Amino acid sequence: MVIGWRRGVLALWLIVLILGALSAAHLSSLLTTSLSVPGSSSARANTILVDHFGESIEGSFTVIVPTSGDTPAQISHVRTQIVRAATSVPHAHVVQGRNLAGSYDAEVATTLSLQDAAPQTAVLRRALAHEGLT
């Protein structure tokens, strides 16, 4: 049955292919890299975090540094290095840090959106390397 309609089937597939290509060309304008859903409770919570606490859920970084020792002096030195490196990112500050099983984990918060924070990853990595935390 399909053989009798092969030109129609081929024409239909050609139309589907053309429509798919046209749709794909306009798809990127419909996509977002933001994590928030406008008008949702989480979007309102993020606005409060930015306005009142200087933190954004989208623009934060987690820094994990292996440590060779767990003495308070060594941990304090690593934290100081991370704090210095964090100053390379606009509006960034270390909000928490903890020593866990041979590594120091620090949360670096910013007011930046995901789109603005993404390019700052390389900046923070270079600053951490400059501090000797690679």
C-alpha positions in Angstrom: 0.0 0.0 0.0 2.8 2.4 0.8 4.5 1.7 -2.5 1.5 3.1 -4.3 1.8 6.3 -2.2 5.5 6.5 -2.2 5.6 10.1 -3.7 3.1 11.2 -1.1 5.0 9.6 1.7 8.3 11.1 0.5 6.6 14.5 0.2 5.2 14.2 3.7 8.6 13.3 5.1 10.2 16.2 3.2 7.6 18.6 4.8 8.3 17.1 8.2 12.1 17.5 7.7 11.7 21.2 6.6 9.3 22.0 9.5 11.7 20.4 11.9 14.7 22.4 10.6 12.7 25.6 10.8 11.6 24.8 14.3 15.1 24.0 15.4 16.4 27.3 14.0 14.1 29.2 16.4 14.5 26.9 19.4 17.5 28.7 21.0 15.5 31.9 21.6 13.0 29.8 23.7 15.6 28.2 25.9 16.9 29.6 29.2 19.8 28.9 31.4 18.1 30.2 34.5 17.1 27.9 37.2 14.1 29.9 38.4 10.5 29.8 37.3 9.1 33.3 37.2 6.3 33.9 39.7 7.1 30.7 41.7 7.8 30.5 45.4 11.5 29.7 44.7 11.8 32.8 42.5 10.4 35.0 45.3 12.8 33.3 47.8 15.7 33.9 45.5 14.7 37.6 45.2 14.7 37.9 49.0 18.1 36.2 49.2 19.5 38.7 46.7 17.9 41.8 48.2 18.4 41.1 51.9 21.3 38.7 52.2 23.4 39.4 49.0 23.2 35.8 47.9 21.8 34.2 44.8 21.0 30.5 44.4 22.2 30.6 40.8 25.5 32.5 41.3 27.2 30.5 44.0 30.3 28.4 43.8 31.5 25.4 45.9 35.2 25.2 46.4 36.7 21.9 47.6 40.3 21.9 48.5 42.2 18.8 49.7 44.1 19.5 52.9 47.2 17.7 54.1 46.4 18.4 57.8 43.6 19.2 60.1 45.2 21.5 62.5 43.3 24.7 63.2 46.2 26.8 61.8 46.2 24.8 58.5 42.4 25.0 58.1 42.5 28.8 58.9 45.3 29.3 56.2 43.2 27.4 53.6 40.1 29.5 54.5 42.1 32.7 54.2 43.4 31.7 50.7 39.8 30.9 49.6 38.6 34.3 50.9 41.4 36.1 49.0 40.6 34.2 45.8 36.8 34.9 46.2 37.6 38.7 46.0 38.4 38.1 42.3 34.7 37.6 41.6 32.4 40.6 41.8 30.1 40.7 44.8 31.5 37.4 46.1 32.0 36.3 49.7 32.6 33.1 51.5 29.4 32.3 53.5 30.4 29.0 55.0 33.2 26.5 55.2 33.9 23.2 56.8 36.7 20.7 57.2 35.6 17.2 56.2 37.9 14.1 56.0 40.9 15.6 54.4 39.3 18.4 52.5 38.0 21.9 53.1 34.7 22.8 51.5 33.7 26.4 51.1 30.6 28.0 49.7 31.2 31.3 47.8 28.0 33.3 47.4 27.4 36.1 44.9 24.5 38.2 43.8 25.2 37.2 40.2 22.7 35.4 38.0 23.6 32.1 36.4 24.4 33.8 33.1 26.7 36.3 34.8 28.3 33.8 37.2 29.2 31.2 34.6 32.1 33.3 33.0 33.4 34.0 36.6 34.2 30.3 37.1 37.4 30.6 35.1 38.3 33.8 37.0 37.8 32.1 40.4 39.8 29.0 39.3 42.7 31.2 38.2 42.6 33.1 41.6 42.5 29.8 43.5 45.5 28.6 41.5 47.3 31.9 42.2 46.7 31.2 45.9 48.3 27.7 45.4 44.9 25.8 45.8 45.0 23.7 42.6 
